[in-house]
């Protein structure tokens, strides 16, 4: 755990990623001019993190030594003079204290439809406030969950004001506008208005982008392929650990993070070209992004800066084709939980004059309502035990042809957005027979309900293999994920034979052999306490577990938090 006493400059430098420790001085905002879009893929190898891509140049922050190195390599680099903050503008935004008081005030006025919680503390000890608007905020219900978040970069605060405006809009109109009441009654609408309050507290200055340890939080999440983020480490910052723990305890269907500095709806992947690593829900995610942009006229009509080889149009862009980012929130969110998570760039000015905030609200209000509506459309239902009628939590729901399952919540409910079509769905849980329902009609703009009861596999539960109805050996999942103390990995085998279940770190090194030997047919659950073969606790980060059974080799990923 990083200690707040380590804010002295020398110690703070020691805590920085290895790539930064050897470099002294302050980061300098720069423009680096490019001759073609292909140049953006060169900067990772040069040790430069892309913050924004413009027409003909990128924006980044580098140390003086790197600035001179780039010039020596022939790049045209210009230093950018920061625009000083105007105190009258800054105080018109909700800072941390004002936001805290505002959320308390809204909850006091609408206690029956709101709840305020802290998901944890920042490096400097500020609470990360999350705010829920729904009709029964203290009860779990069969309702889709959606999340709006903002200001992961502390100097991009407009999204905070959009969150506050939507909270006011939902609560104040709840009793008088039927359409709003319907959304509040049938969704769990979460807001995380100020993700990086430590950076935001610095005001409209360069370093406000980062957290108090100088880390870009949107380059610090575990990368789906197990590589290090753009910050160069596998360490997960406290703010991101809080977010990972909170979101992993929920089952968000849809989410977004508001940014400033561009005008486009950016969708995953950021880390990989989908042509070589297909995104299972690519067409659905693109359609949701377009839905947001269509209702935001400035965004929908702003395409010139993002149209690379036909990969952007109508105010949306596939992230990697814009510019690659390792460690983004949206990639982690979709990879880990199947939650569609958009990066919404809502204006070229990162910290505009407060007098422009009403225009931002006008541009984005209908788009935000669209996301709330869309989160609850597609297909939903309850998965229960056929004998007892009790709900089954963390049952797996798979859609044939889309390699991205979702899981039931604590009360057995699942929610899955889908494009219009006919689908085959398979429901499964360790210790139960899977069930497949074929030819289910789902429409993108409406809701299909499908409840399923699973029969317990009494043969497996009693120690004797029963007739198995799955068609191949398979790895299921690990629960919980992420975890701090212990997780359980489930798998199924069709016939007796050798089984190997091993855990590897992100570098591909063997960490722990969990199961090695002959296994009988059935469902098996192996627990791991986060220790290696020598009995030492592993560090936090991303780990891969690999099952070999018969001719099947399958892998999964999990996150250890310390």
ABEGO torsion letter per residue (X at the ends): XBBAAAABAAAAAAABBAAAAABBEBBBBBBBBBABAAAAAAAAAAGBBBABBBBGBBBBBBBAAAAAAAAAAGBBBBBBBBBBBBAAAAAABBBAAAAAAAAAAAAAABAAABBBBBAEBBAAGBBBBBBBBBABAABBBBBBBBBBBBGABAABAAAAAAAAAAAAAAAAAAAABAAAAAAAAABBBBBBABABAAAAAAEBBAAAABBAAGBBAAAABBBAAGBBBAAGBABBBAAAAAAAAAAAABBBABBBBBBBGBBBBBBOBAABBAAABBBAAAAAAAAAAAAAAAABAAAAABAAAABBGGABBGGBBBAAAABBBBGBAAAAAAAAAGBBBBBBBAEABABBBAAAAAAAAAAAAAAAAAAAAAAABEBBEBBBBAAAGBBBBGBBBBBBGBBBBBBBBAAGBBBBBBBBEBBBBBBBBBGBBBBBBBGBBBBAABBBBBBBBBBBBAAAAAGBBBBBABABBBBBBBOBOBBAABBBBBBBBABBEBBBBBBBBAAGBBABBABBEBBBBEBBBBBBAGBBAAGBBBBBEBBBBBBBBEABBBBBBBBBBX
